[in-house]
Amino acid sequence: QTGIDVETSTDGGSADLPKDWPGLPVPAGTVTSSFAVDGTFSITVSADSEDGIERVISDLMSQGYEETARADFGGLKTVVLAGPEWTTSFSWVPDEETGKFHLNYSVTATQS
């Protein structure tokens, strides 16, 4: 009723992608939480590898997305891509204990 779609996994399982996720690629790993409200989507992924995250970014760029920002803050990495319909934001850090990467991946409608 609120128009907000939230799902989390607290038992080590996988959460679903938000309802109406725009079909953008997601790196291999486990979606641990998802959120959607008013056409804006956010997922948290325990990504299997940094290469998998970079591969999704490359895939989007091959589909016409343009990199508008990239930063590395001593381990925290961020990339923002703008496409004709969607703007995406990726932020990730390594998890030293598991060898995986904590990824926050957000998608909003591109402003014209």
N, C-alpha and C positions, 0 to 999 in steps of 0.2 A: 504494500500500500504506500510505502514511503518513496518508492522508486530507487531505493538503495539495495544493492545486491552485495552481500558480504559472505565470505566463506573462509574458514580457517581449518587447519588440520593440527590437532594437538597430540595425536597419537603416533606421529611419525609417518602417517599415510599421506595421500595426495589430496589437495583441494582441487575442485574443478575450476576451469577458466570461467570468468564472469559470463553470465548470460549475455548474448549479443556481442561477444568478443569479435573484433573485426577480421579475424582470420589471419592475422599477422603471425609470422613464425615465432616459435618459443624454443629456447635452447633445451637440450636434453637435461633432465633432472626432475626434481619433485617440486610441484607448485605447492607452497606451504600456506599461502593465503591469497585471496583475490577480493577485489573491491570494484564496484561499478556504481556510478551515479551520474545521471544526466549526460550520458554519452562519453564519460571519462572513465577509463579503466586503469587499474593498477594491480599487478601481481607481484608476489614475492616468490622467488624460485631458489631452491638449493640446486644450483647448476653444477653439472658433472665436471665441466672444465671451462677455463677462460677461453680456450679456442672455440668452444661451442657458442659462447656469448659473441665473440668477434665474428663468427660465421653468420649468425643471425643479422648482425649489423651489416656485414658485407652483402648478404642476400637482399636486405632492404635497399641498400645503395644500388644494387644491380637492377632493382625494380624502379629506380628513379628517385629514391630518397636522397637528400643532400645533407651532409654533415654540417651542422651549424655551430656546434661547440664540442670540444673534447678537453678533458683535464685529467690529470693524475695527481692526487693529493697525498703522495707517499703511501700508496696502497689502495686508497679509495679512488676508483676510476669512474668517470662519467662520460657519456656520449649522448648528444641530442641530434636527432635526424628529423628533417621536415620533408614530407611528401605532399602530394596533391590533396589527399583526404585527411591524413593523420600526421601528427607530430609525436615522435616517440622519445622517451628519455630512459636511458639505462644508467644505473649506478650499481657498482659491485665492489666487494671486498673479498679477499681470500679467507677461508676458514682453516686455520692452521691445524686444527684437530682432525678434521675430516678430509682435507685436501680438496674440498668442494669450494664453491663461491656463492656468497649471499648476493642475490641480484634483486633489485627493485626495478621493475619495468613498467613504465606508465605510458598511456596512449590517450591523446586528446585530439579533438577535431582541429585540423589546421585552419587558422584564421585567414580569410581572404582579404 
